[in-house]
């Protein structure tokens, strides 16, 4: 269990209460405890239906701690209210998208984490200011020849 990461992340007391307030994770806890995944997915509101299906796909990797924290393997599944702050804490040193994902994947997980991290970091002003674009400029088109084979005849005369 990766409780050692929690004090850095948030106060330990915040996490179980955030899990209980989070509709997705409270439904996940109930479905996990009562083994009612299919029923809970069919009754779930549209806002949590797809994430709940994603949690169902990894249901064998999910456990609930005695503190009420939901884990996927050894990673804490972060409640939606704590996701932004969690990503910001991992991104404090502005090491980019890939490094931030690596740091987060060591200890936390939530459905859609990759796209959430990418969206958050793409709006980070210090990162935008120092980002060097590696995109090549589009090639310039050469002018169209006046007639067929005129370019080739010009090259052969040289």
C-alpha positions, 0 to 999 in steps of 0.5 A: 500500500502506498500510504507513504505518498499521501502526506506529501499529496494531501492530508490523510484525513482529506482523502477518505472524505473526498472519496466519500463525497466523490460520486464515482469513487463512492459507487466504486467502493459500494460495487466493490464491497457488494460485487454489484458492478453491472447493476451499478453501471446500469444505474449510474448517471451519464457523468460517471458511467464511462469512468465506472466502466473503466474501473470495472475493467480493472476491478480485480486490481481494486482494493479499499483500505481500512481508511476508506482509500480506494487503491488500484494495485498500489496506486491511490485512486484520486477523487475528482476534487483532489485531482487538480491539486495532485497534478499541480503538486507533481508538476511543481518542478515543471519537468514536462508532461512525460515526467509528471505522468511518470511521477504520478503513475508511481503512486496515484491513478484515476480514469483519464489521468493521461489526458487530464495531465496533458490538458493541465500542463499545456495551460501551464504558463512557465512551461509554455514560456520555456517550451521549444517547439520541435515542429518543422516549418512547412516546406516552401513550394517551388514555382510551377514550371512554365511548360513540361520538361522546362525545369529539366532542360534548364538543369541539363544545360547547366 
